[in-house]
Amino acid sequence: MNYENFAHDMMGDITEKLSQLYGPVESTMTSISKLQGASYDGASFKPEGKAIGATVNLREAFREVEAGVQYSVVCDRICESLVEALNNTPQIDVDELLNYDSVKSHLTMQIVSTEYNADKLADVPHKEIQDMSIVYRIDLGETTRGGEISTLVTNSLMKAFNVTTDQLHQDALENAPKLHPMEITPLRSYLSQNYGFDDMMPVPPDVPELLIASNEEKVNGASVIAYPNFFEEAAKVAGGDFFILPSSIHELLLIRDAGQFTPQELEAMVTEINADVVDPTEQLTNNVYRYDTNLHVLETGRQFLHRMAEQERPSILAELQAKAQEVKPPVPGRNAPEKTDVTL
């Protein structure tokens, strides 16, 4: 069975099963465009009378059948997930969703890799922070199981709102910290509270504490880097200049720059973790960042090293000039004209 035949049969069988529960169900093939490489070919199912429906990844289902899972098992599993989604999704007024005055208080943010999402970002309003991009989402509420539902603001939706990217950004900056408050806590405390890691070795007093920065829900929490007071609060907790390790789109790791680690070492660690541990759809960047509390500057580790190298150059030149002044000029010949010393 090829994918086209599979998709046709699966859509028909799912529609029939859902119709027994909800009555008439509208089903359509659709391409779901998502950031972070999470786009997929799927199908949407919307019972009559509901404002929004639920979607399923048919490509993923087809791969399961190809791998040997029985067609009926896959079909039943999909139906169960769709029923759960349809029953637990709050009812949404589509007209209200298109009214900017109604939704701007529900604006929040997500941060993603600029390079990894270059094609999608062409259709999405965004603001860049180094090699990352802030995009904007509208919180639509919670499911009956406590999950959160949001939708991405696209260029077409922004046009319907009749607002600019700058306006979106300012409103998101105002509302995101209220909707999803920032938390900066020691990683040890977070692991202890959430995973019971109470037997971890104590941190030596001369080693900076590793911190985790995110929102309360730990979902799209790396976006706190764009919050108005993030750098000041992070510097206060870290105790000075600090490095930022982009753990994923959901959280950031922070560590005070006390000289124990070089930017190259930290960057190598982030790159390795991204390659071996972090799901590609949740990766942010391999870069490491550093915040200077005196200059109030955020820069990549490489930019920081370049800046330090540039600052060292004047001191080297001054040292060469001092040495040149110490060198005595040669004794002029009997008939030689007087010469004036030249300082480099």
Phi, psi and omega in degrees: 000127177275173186297320183298315179294320178299312182298319180298312181293317182296317179298318180296317182292319179294316180301319180295316180295316181293326180296332178291338180261323189244355188085206183305132180233128177271126179235136181219145171286142182208154173255118182270113180266117182227158176285170175064028177070020183262013178295152179202159172274129183209196179223144179248138181233123182228110177297149179299132179097347177265141181288324180229157179247202179227150182242160179222147180274101182286330179298317179295319178297320179296321179295325178297315180295319178298330181280355176115357178286137182298141181304315183296325179294316179296317180299315180296319180297317179297317180298319179298318181291323178292318178298317179298317180294315182294323182282335185255358180275129179294151177287133185240132176277110184297323179297321178294325181297332181268001179261109186297323179299332180277328188260344187296333177285353179252011180286136175221187187228158172221143178244136184223169177288128179293314183294315184294334184246021186306317183292322180286325183293341176296338181251011186227129175296138183201163174233136184268140170234106187054236181260023177241162180228134174272126173243170189238139181231157176248119175290125182257358179122189181247150172283168179293348178260008176092358177285162181250145179239133177215163177230144182281137175279116178261173178299321180294322178290321177297322178296320177295327177288337183062047177229170179258168175299321179299319179294316176304314184297314181296319179291324178292320178299326180284322189262329182303315179296335177282318182286322184225079184303147181281145174228132174233111185225156174301137180300324179300317180294319179298315181293324179292315183289324187260336185231001176073024180278076182268351185259023180288147180295142179294149180280129177302145184299336182268003179253126181298146178286135175279129184247154174242129179244127181196192171260178184298325184276346185059036176235121185054033186283345178295345179293349178298344178298339180267353180297144186305324185251018186299308187294322178295315180294318181296319179295324180295316181288318182289328179094024178146200177304144184214155174267149176243122177252112182287090184298317177188183177291350184262339180201162176239148172254137181238144175211134181297140177278093179253011177092357181284332185233142174268158176303325180296318180296317180292321179295321178296322179293316179297317180299318180294317180295319178299320183288326188257336191238311189281132177300137181305328180286351181243000180287146181253296179195160175269354181286154171247143182242159178224136178249127179263116185287336179279316181272347184056050184238132170257128180214159175289163178302322181291321177296322178297315180297321178295319179296319179296321179295321179294324180290333180283336184300313179302322180293325178293318178297320180297322179294320178295321179295320180296319179293323180295324180290335181284340182285125180284140178289154178296153179289125181290152177294168185302318184259006183286141177292155177295145180239151177260131178297142179245125178265130180292000000 
